């Protein structure tokens, strides 16, 4: 488990003696399979956030200094994020606040299969948890839960036809960006076909970096521009 401290660094000697510190700890698991999930865990003291930190892994443990309450946010690709309040008043006899965290499917994907009334022609759904390996079109395993929801939606709506639209950021060679977006939407289509979706139900279109959501030259903006969207053409 990797720990990176951010912000205020508090020494045990100046804050509290080691035998009075309360620790928060827990495991991160899939709410469906109950298997461990590697996640990013960020936390901060309340109400002012004067003590903050970042962990990564399938478990977490950190001190709740000065008996302050802390908020904790857990994020993992392919799952919806979760946020909890950790209160030292709930500590057990071993001075531990134990909170195991179960992550569910992305809200955006789950909502899309709840009711056919949302599936009107022209609707665009951004695949927010679709992740490719850097610089190529190989889909990472963490993307599968969301893509499985898209496949399920297509199976349940027999007349539905979608168009997968691929976008890159606008950095680099425009021709290479176009090729990359073509390969990525084709990779998504191939995955859906592997789940039994009919070939005629999925069309593809590549835009490269021609339709950015943001023109800012920041890494956050470039990340936002790299996306695949599913447009409902018919239902």
N, C-alpha and C positions, 0 to 999 in steps of 0.2 A: 504494500500500500504506500503510495507516494504522498508525502505531506509537503505543502508549500505554505509558509506563513506569509500573510499580507497585512500591511498596516502596522498597528501597534504591537510591539513585542513586549510581553510582560514576563519578568523573571519570577520564578516561584518564591524566591526569597523576599522579593519586594511586595508581592501580591498576597500570597497566602502560604501557609506552611503546607507541605506535601500531604500531610495526613488529614487535612480538612477539605481538600479539593474534591469537588464532585465531577465525575466524568460522564459525558454522553457517549453512548455506543450502540451499535446495531448492525444488522446485515441488510444488504440491498438484494431483493429477489424479485423474480417475475411473478406477478399476481396470477398468471395462468399456469405456468409449469412449476413454480416454486423453486426454480433453479437460480443460482447466484447470477447477478447482473453487474457488469463493470460499469460504473457510473462516475460522474463528476459531482462531488458533494461540496457545496459552498455554505458557509455559516457566518452569522454575525450576531453580536450581542445586541440586546434591546434595552432602551429604545433608540439609542444614538448610533449604534454600529461602530463603537470605538474599538472593538476587538473583532477581527474578521479572519477567515482562513479558507483554504481550499484543499480538499482531499480528492483522491481518485482511487477507485478499487471497488471491491464487492463488499467491503465492510468499512466502518468509520469508528473513530474514537477521538475525542478531544475534550479538554477541560472546560468546565463552566466556571470561569473565574468570578470571584466576588459575589457568588450566588445570584448572578444575573440570568434572566431568561435569554434564550437564544432562538433565532429562527434558522432553519436548515432547509436548503433547496437541493433536490436530487434530480439530475438530468442524465438520460442515457439515450443514444440513438435508437429509434424504433419504438420508444415508449413515451407516454405522456410524463411531463415533469410533476414532481410532488413537492409540497412545501409543508413543513411541520413546525410547531412551537415546542421547544424543549424547556421544561420548567424544573429547576433544581429542587423545588418543593416536593416533587414526585419521586425523588431518589430512593433507592432501596437501602437495606442495612449495610451494604458494601459501598455506599456513596456512588451508585450508578443510576443514571437515567437511561433505561434500555428502551429503544424504539426501533424495531425492525420495520423496514419500509418496503412495501410491495408496489411495484410499478405496473401500470396497466397499459393497454393499447392507446395510441394517440387519440385524443378527443376528436380531432379533425376526421380521422378515418372512421372512427366508430359512429359518429353522427351521420355520416354519409349513407350508412346501411340501415338506419333506423326507420326511415319512411320514404316510400317512392315519390311522395309529393315534392321532395327536394330535388328530384332528378330531372329537371326540365332542360330542354335543348338550349344550348348556349352557356350553361353553367360551367364555370372553370374551377377545378379543384387543384390546389397546389399540393404536391406530394412532399410534405414538409420533412418527413423522416427518411427520404430516399438519399442514400449516401453512396458515392462511387469512390473507388480508389483514386488517389491523386493522379491526374493527368491521363486517365484512361477510362474505359467504359465498363469496368468490372464492378458489379453491384456487390456491396458488402452484405454479410449475413444479417446485420442489424436492420437492414431495410425490408426484410421479408415480411414482418408482421403487417406493415402498411400495404405492401403490394398484395398480400393475401386478402386484405379487405377489399381492394379494388377488384380482384378476381371474383370474390364472393358477390360483390355488387353486380358485376356483369352477368354472372350465372343467374342471379335472382331477377334480373330485368332482361328478359329474353330479347326484347326489341332494341335494347340500348346499343349504340355505337359511340365509341369515344375516339378522340384524337389526342395522342401523346405529343406534347410540344416541348422541344428541348431548347434550353437557353444556356449560354456560357457567360462569363464576364467579358468585358470588351478589351482586356489586355491581350497582347500578343498578336499573332498573325490571324487576320479575319478568316482566311480560308481554312486554316487549321482549326479554328474555333467552330466553324460550320461543320467540318468533318467530325469533330468530337461530339457535337450535339446530335448529329445524325446517328453516330454509333451508340450513344447513350439511350436515345429513345428506342432504338432497335433492340438494345439489351433489355429494356423494360418490357417491350412487346414480347420478346422471346420468353421472358419469365412468365408473363401472363398466359401465353400459349402453352407453356409447360404445365400449367394448372388447369388445362382443359378448356380455356377460353377459345372460342372460334376465331379463326384468323380474320374473318370478315368483320368482326366486332371491334377491331383495334387498328386505327390508322396512325401514321406518324408524320410529323413535320418538324424540321429543324430551323432554328432562327440564328444559331451562333450567338454573337454578342450584339445583334442589331436591335434588340428590344430590352435594354436594361431597365430594371426598376429604379435604379439610382445611378446618377452620373458622378457621384463622389468618388474620388480616388483613395478610398480607404479599404482595408482588408474586410471590414464588416460589410461594406457596400458590395464589394466583389463577391463575397460569399452569398449575399442575398440574391445577386443577379444569376448565380449558378443554380439552376432549378429545372425541374420537369413538371409540367402541368398537364392535367387531363381535362380536356374540353368535351362536354357531352354534345355530340352532333345530332343524335336522334334517340328518342325514347318513347 
